[in-house]
Amino acid sequence: MWEIFEHRRVSRQLSRLPIDILKRYEKWKDVVGISGPAALRLIRGFHDETLRGEWRGHRSSRLGLQYRVIYRIVDRRCEVLVIDITAHDYRRK
């Protein structure tokens, strides 16, 4: 069993998310809690990937076309720290 810890700002973000994204996040937590982060790579819909740049050491999973959950694995223990649930902005800059 993996333990999932959420950053304190995540609880505030959850209250503003659409219902379908909340359900998808709960499913994400179920998968990680039971099988660990490696199981996310087996489910294509989550599109789990490592991040680069200033987010090096973190991973990202897709919760929808727009929303991502950003997390990291702490010290190769059975802990996952959820850092952020963010909506990507796909507009050109």
C-alpha positions as CSV (number, residue, x, y, z in Angstrom):
1,M,0.0,0.0,0.0
2,W,1.2,3.5,-0.9
3,E,0.4,6.5,1.2
4,I,-0.7,9.6,-0.6
5,F,0.0,13.0,1.0
6,E,-1.5,16.2,-0.4
7,H,0.1,19.6,-0.2
8,R,-2.1,22.0,1.9
9,R,-2.9,24.1,-1.2
10,V,-4.4,21.0,-3.0
11,S,-7.4,20.8,-0.6
12,R,-8.3,24.4,-1.7
13,Q,-7.9,23.5,-5.3
14,L,-10.1,20.5,-5.1
15,S,-13.1,22.6,-4.1
16,R,-12.9,24.5,-7.3
17,L,-12.5,21.6,-9.7
18,P,-15.2,20.3,-12.0
19,I,-17.0,17.1,-10.7
20,D,-15.7,14.9,-13.5
21,I,-12.1,15.9,-12.7
22,L,-12.7,15.2,-9.0
23,K,-13.9,11.7,-9.9
24,R,-10.9,11.1,-12.1
25,Y,-8.6,12.3,-9.3
26,E,-10.2,9.9,-6.8
27,K,-9.6,7.1,-9.4
28,W,-6.0,8.2,-9.7
29,K,-5.6,8.0,-5.9
30,D,-7.1,4.5,-5.9
31,V,-4.7,3.3,-8.5
32,V,-1.7,4.8,-6.8
33,G,-2.8,3.7,-3.3
34,I,-3.2,0.0,-4.3
35,S,-0.6,-0.5,-7.1
36,G,1.8,2.4,-6.8
37,P,2.9,5.0,-9.3
38,A,4.3,2.3,-11.7
39,A,0.7,1.2,-12.4
40,L,-0.1,4.7,-13.8
41,R,2.2,4.1,-16.8
42,L,0.1,1.0,-17.7
43,I,-3.1,3.0,-18.0
44,R,-2.8,5.1,-21.2
45,G,-5.5,7.6,-20.2
46,F,-3.4,9.0,-17.4
47,H,-0.4,9.7,-19.7
48,D,2.0,9.6,-16.8
49,E,5.4,11.2,-17.5
50,T,8.5,12.7,-15.9
51,L,8.9,16.4,-15.9
52,R,12.0,18.4,-16.8
53,G,13.4,21.8,-16.0
54,E,12.4,23.4,-12.8
55,W,10.0,20.5,-12.1
56,R,12.8,17.9,-12.4
57,G,12.2,15.0,-10.0
58,H,8.4,15.3,-10.3
59,R,5.9,13.5,-12.4
60,S,2.7,14.5,-14.1
61,S,-0.5,12.5,-14.8
62,R,-3.4,13.6,-17.0
63,L,-6.8,14.0,-15.3
64,G,-8.5,15.4,-18.4
65,L,-7.6,17.3,-21.5
66,Q,-6.8,20.3,-19.5
67,Y,-6.0,19.2,-15.9
68,R,-2.9,17.5,-14.6
69,V,-1.8,16.2,-11.2
70,I,1.8,16.9,-10.3
71,Y,3.4,14.6,-7.8
72,R,6.7,13.1,-6.6
73,I,7.8,9.9,-5.0
74,V,9.4,10.6,-1.7
75,D,12.7,8.7,-1.0
76,R,11.5,5.5,-2.8
77,R,9.3,4.8,0.1
78,C,5.6,4.0,-0.2
79,E,4.7,7.7,-0.1
80,V,3.4,10.0,-2.9
81,L,3.3,13.7,-2.4
82,V,0.7,15.5,-4.5
83,I,2.1,19.0,-5.2
84,D,-0.5,20.6,-7.5
85,I,-3.5,20.0,-9.6
86,T,-3.3,22.5,-12.4
87,A,-5.2,23.5,-15.5
88,H,-2.8,23.9,-18.5
89,D,-3.2,27.0,-20.7
90,Y,-2.8,26.0,-24.3
91,R,-3.1,29.5,-25.8
92,R,-0.1,30.7,-27.8
93,K,2.0,33.4,-26.2
